[in-house]
């Protein structure tokens, strides 16, 4: 099997095994799209230059196409007003003949109890530049209401649909990371099974000096850690990691313990 094909397969398996961030509509009334886990084999070519969000959308498109009850009407439709893009519809599909507008999201968030007051507010991006709350607000206030804009209504006419007939759902998957110092953290609002690992800062790194490390590229953040990579020892990893931290970038890393256990971690600059 060609290496690129192997990489796509590993990423797709990681995508499938990532859970939705919540169940039903328990967060902000946003209804999570439900789809059964079927074949884990994927047979498509994906442009490696796509950014991660668009890459994930190709996985979703493939997954939807495997479902007999689902037919995709359109994907990645830009809604414009006088040549200015107002936003994009990720996907409009028919499920058992019912039209659904589906927004696709896949994120990595870290738990910081010093940010916000609620569990949802505590989750921020690895580089502290974004947060789960910001993304939820964008969905509620901008991305989902786009469906009811005059410009979108005109577009929907071209595919014989009315906004009032379309249900809106989100396919919001995520990997959550909790502080190493609080590894027994129990979530009450979000899905506990989304916890993919923990995060540490530079001062905590010394505790792992007997471990091996690997820093995957961003598309492999999705993948489940495996042993067949070029592992770095503690000294080599520390040198490479320092370059990331100096740039205020928190890399996702695979950690291999002496007993062979593989763990996903973030090494944060903050």
Buried (B, 14 or more C-beta within 10 A) or exposed (E): EEEEEEBBBBBBBBBBBBBBBBEEEBBBEBBBBEBEEEEEEBEEEBEEEEEBEEBBBBBBBBBBEEBEEBEBBBBEBEBBEEEEEBBBBBBBBBBEEEBBBBBBBBBBBBBBEEBBEEBBBBBBBBBBEBBBBEBBEBBEEEBBEBBEBEBBBEBBEEEEBEBEEBEBBBBBBBBBBBBBEEEEBEBEEBBEEBBBBBBBBBEBBEEBEEBBBBBBEEBBBBBBBEEEBEBBEBEEBBEEBEEBBEEEEBBBBBBBEEEEEBBBBBBBBB
